Amino acid sequence: IDVDALGVDGKEMVQQSISPMDIIKEACVSTLEQATTAYQNGANRIELCSHLELGGLTPTTSIVRKVRTEIPLPIYVMIRPHDRSFYMTADDEALMAESIQQMKLLGVDGVVFGGLVGRSVDIDLVFRLAEVAKPLGVTFHKAIDEACMF
């Protein structure tokens, strides 16, 4: 929204319609300790990954289970089988779909994934995996940073 184009009354209306409770304060973590700290510091959602130094990969089911049990926040889990790139093969997609199914069984609230084809979002992959993820929430991850077309 171009708030300036709304004029003073429009700006005020937009500012009044957004409350601090509407802002998602998500912490990207890889351990139960980090998730606990994030919760204590006011995060209202956790993105759980492994290997943050590699941009985040799919965490183990054991860490997902621990965080799900101990942290009373929505948990979104990274679904990314490797750090080679954001280009996913058919085998990668099969692994991602299997990981999503596992995360559904563990009771997570959402998944975070993505993929590229060329320099564009691989929308077909995204739709196929989003279908597997239903009814979980879905967030497209940092692959967007390398895309030039959505």
KAWO-V601633 format. One record per pair of residues at least 4 apart in sequence whose ideal C-beta (glycine too) atoms are under 7 Angstrom apart, sorted by the first residue. I is the first residue (numbers start at 1). GAP is how many residues later the second one is. Records with the same first field share a line. If there is no record, write none. Layout:
BEGIN
I=GAP + GAP
END
This chain:
BEGIN
1=13
3=8 + 11
6=4 + 5 + 8
7=4
8=4
9=4
10=4
11=4
12=4
13=4
14=4
18=4
24=20 + 21
25=17 + 18 + 19
26=17 + 19 + 21
27=11 + 16 + 19
28=19 + 21 + 24 + 28
29=5 + 6 + 9 + 17 + 19
30=4 + 19 + 20 + 22 + 29
31=4
32=4 + 31 + 34 + 35 + 38
33=4
34=4
35=4 + 11 + 32 + 36
36=4 + 35
37=4
38=5 + 8
39=4 + 32 + 34
43=30
44=29
45=28 + 29 + 31
46=21 + 25 + 27 + 29 + 30
47=29 + 31 + 65
48=11 + 15 + 16 + 19 + 27 + 29 + 30
49=7 + 8 + 10 + 29
50=7 + 8 + 9 + 10
51=5 + 6
52=4
54=29
55=28 + 87
56=22 + 24
57=21 + 23 + 26
58=20 + 21 + 22 + 23 + 41
59=4 + 5 + 18 + 19
61=4 + 41 + 45
62=4
63=4
64=4 + 13 + 39 + 42 + 44
65=4 + 41
66=4
67=4 + 8
68=7 + 38 + 39 + 40
71=4
74=35 + 36
75=33 + 34
76=32 + 33 + 34 + 35 + 36 + 61 + 63
77=26 + 31 + 34 + 35
78=34 + 63
79=17 + 20 + 21 + 32 + 33 + 34
80=33 + 61
81=11 + 14 + 15
86=28 + 29 + 30 + 57 + 60
87=28 + 29
88=4 + 5 + 8 + 27 + 34 + 37
90=4
91=4
92=4
93=4 + 32
94=4
95=4
96=4 + 17 + 33
97=4 + 32 + 35
98=4
99=4
100=4 + 11 + 29 + 32 + 33
101=4 + 31
102=4
103=5 + 8
104=32
108=28
109=27 + 28
110=26 + 27 + 28 + 29
111=22 + 25 + 27
112=27 + 29
113=16 + 28
114=12 + 26 + 27 + 29 + 30
115=7 + 10 + 11 + 28
116=4 + 5 + 6 + 27 + 30 + 31
117=5
119=28 + 29 + 30
120=27 + 29
121=5 + 26 + 29
122=4
123=4
124=4
125=4
126=4 + 14
127=4
128=4
129=4
130=8
133=5
140=4
143=4
END
